[in-house]
């Protein structure tokens, strides 16, 4: 629901990504062998149920916030996305502290990805505005 932040990023930020990944692997392995374990099944079912309830609830709350406090809501969402970057920084030491990438291919790939992402966003923005102007002209 938040642009740029996936469910995997939330799990990483909360430190539960690998736990849920292992539970899902165990659940799938059990499903293939038709030998379900209670713990894996329980964790996966609770996670899926929580996702559904959370998405329905959060989307309604977010829609209400946008209707009443659009600028503040956008500012808060932007702050959440920027705040998550520290935890999700791809270049971390083995101790989990952030560090700058080593010069070379990684930096070049990041710059290329940033330029491509900016170009895609600007293209969507251009066509969205163009379509909006056409609809207003009608």
C-alpha positions in Angstrom: 0.0 0.0 0.0 2.9 2.4 0.7 4.7 3.1 -2.6 8.2 1.8 -2.7 7.9 -0.3 0.4 6.9 -4.0 -0.1 5.9 -6.5 2.5 9.4 -8.0 2.3 10.9 -4.7 3.2 8.5 -4.4 6.2 9.6 -7.9 7.3 13.2 -7.0 6.9 12.7 -3.8 8.9 11.0 -5.7 11.7 13.7 -8.4 11.7 11.2 -11.2 10.9 11.9 -11.8 7.2 14.1 -15.0 7.7 11.7 -16.4 10.3 8.7 -16.1 8.0 10.8 -17.4 5.0 11.7 -20.5 7.0 8.1 -21.0 8.1 6.9 -20.6 4.5 9.6 -23.1 3.3 8.5 -25.6 6.0 4.9 -25.1 5.1 5.5 -25.6 1.3 7.7 -28.7 2.0 5.0 -30.1 4.2 2.3 -29.4 1.6 4.3 -31.2 -1.1 4.9 -34.2 1.2 1.3 -33.9 2.6 2.8 -33.8 6.1 1.8 -30.5 7.6 3.5 -29.4 10.9 1.3 -27.4 13.2 3.9 -24.6 13.8 4.6 -23.8 10.2 0.9 -24.0 9.2 -0.1 -21.8 12.2 2.6 -19.2 11.4 1.7 -19.0 7.7 -2.0 -18.9 8.3 -1.7 -16.2 11.0 0.6 -14.2 8.7 -1.8 -14.4 5.7 -4.7 -13.5 7.9 -2.8 -10.6 9.4 -1.9 -9.4 5.9 -5.5 -9.4 4.8 -6.8 -7.7 7.9 -4.0 -5.2 7.9 -4.3 -4.3 4.2 -8.1 -3.8 4.4 -7.8 -1.8 7.6 -4.8 0.3 6.5 -6.2 1.0 3.1 -9.4 2.4 4.6 -7.5 4.4 7.2 -5.2 5.7 4.5 -8.1 6.7 2.2 -9.8 8.6 5.1 -6.5 10.4 5.9 -6.0 11.3 2.3 -9.5 12.8 2.1 -9.0 14.9 5.2 -5.3 15.6 5.6 -3.7 15.0 2.2 -0.5 17.0 2.6 0.3 15.8 6.1 -0.4 12.2 5.1 1.9 12.4 2.1 4.6 14.0 4.4 4.2 11.2 6.9 4.4 8.5 4.2 7.5 10.1 2.8 9.0 10.2 6.2 8.3 6.5 6.8 9.9 5.5 3.5 13.0 7.6 4.1 13.2 6.3 7.7 13.1 2.7 6.4 16.1 3.3 4.2 18.6 3.1 7.1 17.5 -0.4 8.0 17.2 -1.6 4.4 20.5 -0.1 3.2 22.0 -2.8 0.9 25.6 -2.3 1.9 26.0 -3.4 5.6 28.9 -4.8 7.5 28.6 -8.3 9.0 27.7 -6.4 12.3 24.7 -4.8 10.6 26.1 -1.2 10.4 25.6 0.8 7.2 28.6 1.5 5.1 29.3 3.1 1.7 29.6 0.7 -1.3 33.0 -0.2 -2.6 33.8 1.7 -5.8 33.1 -0.3 -8.9 30.2 -2.2 -10.4 27.8 -1.9 -7.5 27.8 1.9 -7.5 27.4 2.0 -11.3 24.4 -0.4 -11.1 22.8 1.8 -8.4 23.2 4.9 -10.4 21.8 3.2 -13.5 18.8 1.9 -11.5 18.2 5.4 -10.0 18.3 7.1 -13.4 15.9 4.4 -14.9 13.6 4.7 -11.9 13.5 8.5 -12.2 12.9 8.2 -16.0 10.0 5.8 -15.4 8.4 8.1 -12.7 8.7 11.2 -15.0 7.2 9.3 -17.9 4.2 8.2 -15.9 3.9 11.7 -14.5 4.0 13.2 -18.0 1.3 10.8 -19.4 -0.8 11.1 -16.3 -0.9 14.9 -16.6 -1.5 14.7 -20.3 -4.4 12.4 -19.8 -5.7 14.6 -17.0 -5.7 17.6 -19.3 -7.5 15.7 -22.0 -10.2 14.7 -19.5 -10.6 18.3 -18.3 -10.9 19.5 -21.8 -13.9 17.3 -22.4 
